[in-house]
Amino acid sequence: MLFQVRSYASSLDSVVNSLPQVSGCPCPSSFQENHLLILQRLIAALAYGILAIIDGIIGYVHAQSKASLISGSISGLFLIFAGVMQLQGQVWGLILATVVTTVLIIVFAIRLAKTRKFMPAGLISVLGLVVRGVMVNQLVGSV
C-alpha cells in the first residue's frame, strides 16, 4: 500500500513538473509540500489503525477479551477507512480519523489511570497524542 502511495506521488510530481507555468497555477514546490502533508496524515491514520487492530488481537490473546478484539478491530477499520478516504481527497476522512483517535486516547487514558501500567495503555495513548497532533495540525491548516 505504501509503495502504491509513493508511486502515485511520484507520477503526480512528474506530471506537475512537466506542466508549463501559468499565472495563478500552484508551483511544483507548493504542490509537493501539499502532497507531503496529505501523506503525513494518511500514514498517521493507517499506522494508528493497524496498531489499534493489533492491540485488539493482543488483548484477545492475552486476556481472552472479546471486547478488546471487537473494539480494536472496529476502531482500526474506521481509521483505515478514514485514511483511504483522505487519499481520495475526502476532507471528512481526516475529521473521522481525528474523532476516532480522540476517542481511543480517552479510552486508553482511562485504562492507564485504572491499571497504572504503561504497557499497553500508556504507549497507545502517547502514540495517539502524536497522531492526533498531526491530524489537528492538518485540520487547522486547511481552515
Steps between C-alpha positions, in 0.01 A plus 500: 500500500778742593682415175183578305467835678862585423465403134180704481684795652795474263274474195307810610824686561627420150173618344504825696867564424434459126220759499587848372483775759177695473415796716270391781612135488675358804869452453639147529660572837166594658343193343772279647458659844124439486560145383735433791240630746239265353743208531574591865137486607435192285789310655398617848143371457605170341777428750283579803218293351727200454634551852144503639421171325822340626428625853153345485645168387762507776230579757300201381800264502621603846172549686246322276325838479253501214428865579864588425490309174174657387580857607854484363380362169217750461708804594791379286277444199344845547849654500609305193176597323559864597853479359373363170240778483775756559696347213196554278487865603206478741550755778256320728746208508740719699219604733394136553860397572540785749178408684585128519854579616366735770260233626783244513721742692225551758432125533867414542561790741218368720648151478844637592353681802333179618788257448795739549694286251663680210475201268289497289259779600765768559687424180184503290393827668834669428503380139139612466591848622773522235264379227226737618750787496577431135129481416402815691789684337359401162146600599615842622712549190210418267262754655 
